Amino acid sequence: MNPRTAQVERNTLETQIKVSINLDGNGSAAFTTGLPFLDHMLDQIARHGLIDMEVVSHGDLHIDAHHSVEDIGITLGQAFAKALGDKKGIYRYGHAYCPLDESLSRVVVDFSGRPGLFYEVEFKRAFIGSFDVDLFKEFFQGFVNHAGVTLHIDNLKGGNAHHIAETVFKAFGRAVRMAISHDERMAGIMPSTKGSL
């Protein structure tokens, strides 16, 4: 089995980002983004997805976090697409429910090659600490567009904004872990009747 790893670097006038991933890792992670709450959420993806992940981002945070968060999602999506290659032998679909106290979120993902984000998450406040909760959707939109996945994210219950966000990212990590896992019965086979994804 070829190693499913990727290193992607993306440089614009707004951000300079490096992402390194190993899809068959143990969840080890290192983040330097200047956005502590985003680092905490990325750690959920790594830990619950069993993905080794390193993200280094230098962005125009003196303006706001929008460009950095979106571009990290884009670069991570590019890394996933590169690491997965032709996607032969994977489960393709993944889903997870994750609770945290009063909050419960569901994430369903399809590594279909067709970008689509369906995001139903409402927060009762605009910020978690200094982090703008609107940027979570921007992160996932960037990921979806560049990883080529269909992604449904639904917060089913919740009150505490931190809990809601954490359940979303934990469920995302778990759903991705299921979808990218090797299916022994599909070894070397494309998980699509079209013959490609």
C-alpha positions as CSV (number, residue, x, y, z in Angstrom):
1,M,0.0,0.0,0.0
2,N,1.4,3.3,-1.0
3,P,1.7,5.9,1.7
4,R,-1.1,8.4,1.7
5,T,0.8,11.5,2.5
6,A,0.9,15.0,1.0
7,Q,2.6,18.3,1.5
8,V,1.0,21.4,0.0
9,E,2.1,25.0,0.1
10,R,-0.2,27.9,-0.9
11,N,1.0,31.4,-1.1
12,T,-1.0,34.5,-1.8
13,L,-0.7,38.2,-1.0
14,E,-3.0,37.5,2.0
15,T,-1.7,34.2,3.4
16,Q,1.3,31.8,3.3
17,I,0.3,28.3,4.3
18,K,2.0,24.9,4.5
19,V,0.0,21.8,5.2
20,S,1.4,18.3,5.7
21,I,-0.8,15.2,6.3
22,N,-0.6,11.5,6.7
23,L,-4.0,9.9,6.3
24,D,-2.8,6.7,7.9
25,G,-1.3,8.3,11.0
26,N,-2.1,8.2,14.7
27,G,-3.5,11.6,15.2
28,S,-0.3,13.5,16.0
29,A,-0.6,17.2,15.2
30,A,1.2,20.5,15.2
31,F,-0.3,23.9,14.4
32,T,1.0,27.4,14.0
33,T,-1.8,29.6,12.7
34,G,-2.1,32.5,15.2
35,L,-5.7,31.4,15.8
36,P,-5.7,29.3,19.0
37,F,-9.4,28.3,18.8
38,L,-8.9,27.1,15.2
39,D,-5.9,25.1,16.3
40,H,-8.1,23.5,18.9
41,M,-10.6,22.5,16.2
42,L,-8.0,21.3,13.8
43,D,-6.7,19.1,16.6
44,Q,-10.1,17.5,16.8
45,I,-9.9,16.5,13.1
46,A,-6.4,15.0,13.6
47,R,-7.2,13.2,16.8
48,H,-10.6,11.7,15.9
49,G,-9.6,11.2,12.2
50,L,-6.3,9.5,13.2
51,I,-4.6,11.8,10.7
52,D,-1.1,13.2,11.3
53,M,-1.4,16.9,10.5
54,E,0.9,19.9,10.5
55,V,-0.4,23.3,9.5
56,V,1.8,26.5,9.4
57,S,-0.1,29.7,8.5
58,H,1.1,33.3,8.3
59,G,-1.8,35.5,7.3
60,D,-3.1,39.1,7.5
61,L,-4.6,38.7,11.0
62,H,-4.2,42.4,11.5
63,I,-7.2,42.7,9.2
64,D,-9.2,39.7,10.5
65,A,-9.1,35.9,10.5
66,H,-11.2,35.4,7.4
67,H,-8.4,34.9,4.8
68,S,-6.4,32.7,7.0
69,V,-9.3,30.4,8.0
70,E,-10.6,30.1,4.5
71,D,-7.2,29.5,3.0
72,I,-6.3,26.8,5.6
73,G,-9.5,25.0,4.6
74,I,-8.5,25.3,0.9
75,T,-4.9,24.1,1.5
76,L,-6.1,21.2,3.7
77,G,-8.6,20.2,1.0
78,Q,-5.8,20.2,-1.6
79,A,-3.7,18.0,0.6
80,F,-6.5,15.5,1.0
81,A,-7.1,15.3,-2.7
82,K,-3.4,14.8,-3.3
83,A,-3.0,12.2,-0.6
84,L,-6.1,10.1,-1.6
85,G,-5.1,9.9,-5.3
86,D,-7.6,7.9,-7.4
87,K,-9.5,6.8,-4.2
88,K,-9.5,3.2,-5.2
89,G,-10.3,0.9,-2.3
90,I,-11.7,3.4,0.2
91,Y,-15.2,3.3,1.8
92,R,-15.9,6.7,0.2
93,Y,-18.8,7.5,2.5
94,G,-18.5,8.3,6.2
95,H,-20.8,9.5,8.9
96,A,-20.6,10.3,12.6
97,Y,-22.7,11.7,15.5
98,C,-20.8,13.3,18.3
99,P,-22.2,14.7,21.5
100,L,-20.6,17.0,24.1
101,D,-22.9,17.6,27.1
102,E,-26.0,19.3,25.7
103,S,-24.7,19.6,22.1
104,L,-25.1,17.0,19.4
105,S,-23.9,17.2,15.8
106,R,-24.0,15.0,12.7
107,V,-21.6,15.0,9.8
108,V,-22.0,12.9,6.6
109,V,-19.3,13.0,3.9
110,D,-18.9,11.6,0.4
111,F,-15.5,11.7,-1.3
112,S,-17.5,11.9,-4.6
113,G,-15.4,14.4,-6.5
114,R,-18.4,16.7,-6.5
115,P,-18.0,19.7,-4.2
116,G,-21.1,20.5,-2.1
117,L,-21.5,21.9,1.4
118,F,-24.8,21.7,3.2
119,Y,-24.3,23.5,6.6
120,E,-27.0,23.8,9.2
121,V,-25.3,25.2,12.3
122,E,-26.6,28.1,14.3
123,F,-24.7,29.7,17.1
124,K,-26.3,31.8,19.8
125,R,-23.4,34.2,19.9
126,A,-21.1,35.6,17.2
127,F,-17.7,34.9,18.9
128,I,-16.0,32.1,20.8
129,G,-13.4,34.1,22.6
130,S,-12.1,36.3,19.7
131,F,-12.9,33.7,17.0
132,D,-15.8,34.7,14.6
133,V,-18.1,31.6,14.4
134,D,-19.1,32.6,10.8
135,L,-15.6,31.5,9.7
136,F,-16.3,27.8,10.5
137,K,-18.5,27.7,7.3
138,E,-15.7,29.4,5.3
139,F,-13.2,26.8,6.5
140,F,-15.5,23.9,5.4
141,Q,-16.4,25.6,2.1
142,G,-12.7,25.9,1.3
143,F,-12.1,22.3,2.2
144,V,-15.1,21.0,0.2
145,N,-14.2,22.9,-2.9
146,H,-10.6,21.6,-3.1
147,A,-11.0,18.1,-1.6
148,G,-13.9,17.5,-4.0
149,V,-16.4,16.2,-1.4
150,T,-20.0,16.4,-0.6
151,L,-20.4,17.4,3.1
152,H,-23.5,17.7,5.2
153,I,-23.0,19.2,8.7
154,D,-26.0,19.5,11.0
155,N,-26.0,20.6,14.6
156,L,-29.0,18.8,16.1
157,K,-28.9,20.2,19.6
158,G,-26.8,22.7,21.4
159,G,-26.6,25.8,23.5
160,N,-23.0,26.4,24.4
161,A,-21.1,27.7,21.3
162,H,-17.8,26.0,22.2
163,H,-19.6,22.7,22.6
164,I,-21.4,23.1,19.3
165,A,-18.2,23.8,17.4
166,E,-16.4,21.0,19.1
167,T,-19.1,18.4,18.2
168,V,-19.0,19.6,14.6
169,F,-15.2,19.1,14.3
170,K,-15.1,15.9,16.2
171,A,-17.9,14.4,14.0
172,F,-16.1,15.7,10.9
173,G,-12.9,13.9,11.9
174,R,-14.8,10.7,12.7
175,A,-16.8,10.8,9.4
176,V,-13.6,11.5,7.4
177,R,-11.8,8.6,9.1
178,M,-14.6,6.2,8.1
179,A,-14.7,7.5,4.5
180,I,-11.0,7.3,3.8
181,S,-10.5,3.9,5.5
182,H,-9.5,1.0,3.3
183,D,-12.3,-1.4,2.5
184,E,-10.7,-4.9,2.1
185,R,-13.6,-6.1,-0.1
186,M,-13.0,-3.2,-2.4
187,A,-9.2,-3.4,-2.7
188,G,-8.1,-1.8,-5.9
189,I,-11.7,-1.2,-7.0
190,M,-13.1,2.3,-7.6
191,P,-16.1,2.9,-5.3
192,S,-18.3,4.2,-8.1
193,T,-20.3,2.7,-10.9
194,K,-18.9,5.5,-13.1
195,G,-15.4,4.1,-12.8
196,S,-13.9,7.3,-11.5
197,L,-14.4,9.9,-8.7
